[in-house]
């Protein structure tokens, strides 16, 4: 399958070329890629991902192998404005997934769901059947498989011929899986959605829209899971602020850069 030629503005932040698009524009691009039977791997970045890409070069390589990189986190959008390379808006992985399901319901897309526990995976299948009856669920598999099982799972997904592969696993597992298998699988769209299946299945509540608009979705999640999340947010948010300060200092020393460039990367 051919890669799409994206004539889309990109903003380079922390060494990452992020596509400067709105949610609607992103979904239109996805529809076009599916219609032309091209292949596109989507990557999303937030503050934690930016930090972990610096810590783990292999993760950075996997994310940068994506064809379409979007700003999932509001901190990345705020940083783009401080650095005078503004992104138009946040394009979250979960909202992009829900948009794909809505458009899939219009166009009868074939979707494969990989990830989460078996119970959550089964509940996601029920929700898709109930809420998006015209979506064809090409198949599903939980995310708790061994390295030895991985090639067989990739072959099964390829045999199902999905238009869209949704991978609901944590980083860096989902990035490694997509970097290794997305071209072999041959789905037009490969999208890593993290914990979005837990939200779709009703296991985890998402922050109200008012919290999302204020950029406080992380705080709502911390409120739900304080014991597990406080350390992650404290460390990654602090390190992200240090990275941003470094970028601001380098920008002051070398002068302003072009705010945008054209092209896929």
FENTA-V94647 format. One line per field, one symbol per residue. ss: DSSP state (H for helix, E for strand, L for the rest). phi: phi as a letter, one per 20 degrees, with the letter a starting at -180 (. if undefined). burial: # if it has 9 or more other ideal C-beta (glycine too) atoms within 8 Angstrom, else .. A space follows every 10 residues. Layout:
BEGIN
ss: ???
phi: ???
burial: ???
END
This chain:
BEGIN
ss: LLELLLLLEE EEELLEEEEL LLHHHHHHHH HHHHHLLLEE EEEEELHHHH HHHHHLHHHH HHHHLLLEEE ELLHHHHHHH HHLLLLLLLL LLHHHHHHHH HHHHHHHLLE EEEEELLHHH HHHHHHHHHH HLLLLEEEEE ELLLLLHHHH HHHHHHHHHH LLLEEEEELL LLHHHHHHHH HHHHHLLLEE EELLLHHHHH LLLLLLLLHH HHHLLLHHHH HHHHLHHHHH HHHHHHHHHH HHHHHHHHHH HHHHLLLLLL EELLL
phi: .eefeeecfc declndedfe cegfffffff gffffelecc deccccgffg fffffcgffg ffffffebdc eedfffffff ffemcfefaf cfffffffff ffffffdlfe cdddpmffff gfffffffff ecfefeffrb bfedcegfeg gffffffgff lffcddddcf fefffffffe cgfffnffcd cedlefffff fnfceefggf fffemdffff ffffcffedf ffffffffff ffffffffff fffdnfdgfb ceofc
burial: ...#.#.### ####.##### #.#.###.## ####...### ########## ####.#..## ####.##### ###.###### #.#.###..# #.######## #####..### ######...# #####.###. .#..#.#### ###......# ..##.###.# .########. #########. ##..#.#### ########## #.....#... ##...##.## ##......## .##..##.## ..##..##.. #........# ...#.
END
